Amino acid sequence: MSDKIDQLFGYVQERCLWQFFSRSKDRQENIDGIIAKATDLLTGKELSLDTPMDKLFYADAKIMVADFKQRFPWVENTGPAQMRELMHQLKDRLVDIAITSSKNDELNHSLY
């Protein structure tokens, strides 16, 4: 399973700029929102697109999920429960790298 997470994480690190917004709360919001929409898409759950932010997260998630399916054939054969777990672990790793372990002091600067 860690190999699959490594593949997904490598893709996100290489291709997705939404994880690198300038404030930690914006990074957290993007990571949470986009991973949640991507998880819904990957597991067949009905999507809620009620707010402009829902639509924004969906737009980024839709592209990411299409690329996941194209680059990683195993995604199509992964059950919903396992996919939810993979996406949860992906989100945890993104938060750790982009927020928790970040050495960027501006992420939490009070005037920024």
BELBEL-V581900 format. One line per field, one symbol per residue. ss: DSSP state (H for helix, E for strand, C for the rest). psi: psi as a letter, one per 30 degrees, with the letter a starting at -180 (. if undefined). A space follows every 50 residues. Layout:
# BELBEL-V581900
ss->???
psi->???
This chain:
# BELBEL-V581900
ss->CHHHHHHHHHHHHHHCHHHHCCCHHHHHHHHHHHHHHHHHHHHCCCCCCC CHHHHHHHHHHHHHHHHHHHHCHHHHHCCHHHHHHHHHHHHHHHHHHHHH CCCCHHHHCCCC
psi->efeeeeeeeeeeeefjfffhlfkeeeeeeeeeeeeeeeeeefggkkkjhe leeeeeeeeeeeeeeeeeeeejffefgkleeeeeeeeeeeeeeeeeefde gkgjffegkfg.
